[in-house]
Amino acid sequence: TNAAATRAVLSGAQGAHRDIVLLNAAAALVVVGTVVDLAEGLVRAVESVDSGAAAGCLERLVRLSRSEASQAEAGQAQAGQAVRGAGDGGSAR
């Protein structure tokens, strides 16, 4: 899967997946103006992956995403209870 390939790259796997990830990251750094060219972007991307910084960012994103999903589910459950309570004339309160 894409998730497994991404985790493998961020864990140090070499090969085509890593090459594509590094080039895409380098290009993104150029587009947002963090670096002036692909060569500099590639150096920064390699540093980020090899140092573990990129993996740390992914882990923080996963935690945040899971937290947001849990909060959304809790909000939907509360909304469902409120709708059911309103539908019976408020007797659920």
N, C-alpha and C positions, 0 to 999 in steps of 0.2 A: 504494500500500500504506500501511498504518498507519505503518510505519517511515519511509517517505519523507515522509509528511505531518508526522510528528513532527520529523524533521530540518529540514524546510522552516520550520516554526514557530520552531524554535530557531535558525535561521539568519536570522530576521528577516521571514519572510513574513507578510503581513497577511491578514485575512479570517476566515471562520467557524471554520476549524480553530484559529487562534490564540485567538479569543474563547472557544471551548470549553476549550482547554487552560488559559487563564488563569483561567476561572471554576472549573474543577475543582481547580486548584492552590490557589486562594483558599479554596475550601470545605475542602480537606484541611488547610490551615493553621489554619482555625477549629476543625476537629474535633480536631486534636492539641493545641490550646491555644497555638499559637505567636502567634496574633493573636486579637483579641476579636470581630471582625466581618468580613463579606465585603469591605467597603470597604478595610479595612486589609490584608486578605489579597490583594486585587487589586493594591494598590500594591506589595506585596512580590513577588507573582508577576511583575508587569511588570518590576520591577527585576531579578529573577533572569534572566528571558528576555533582556531588552535588554542586560544587562551581559555576557552570555555564560556566566554561572555555571551556568545550567541545562544548556547544551550541554556544558560541562566535566564536569558530573556524569554526563550520559548517556555520554560517552566513557569515563569511568572505569568505569562499570557494564559497558559493552561489553567493555572490556579484562579486567575481572575475570571476566565470564561466559565469555569465550573461554579464559582461563587455567584456570578450573575445569573446563570441558568437556575441555580437553586432559589435565588431570590425571586426570579420570574415565576417559577413553579409555585412558590409560596403565595405570591400575589394573585395568581390565577385561582388557587384554591380558596383564598379569602374572598375573591370576587364571586366565585361560584356559590359560596355559603351566603353571601349577602343577597344574591339574586334569588336563591331558594327561600331565604327568610322573608324577602319582600313579596314573594309570590304567595305566601300563606297569610298575608295580612300582618306580618311582623311577629307572629307567634313564636318564631324561633329565637327571638331575642330574649 
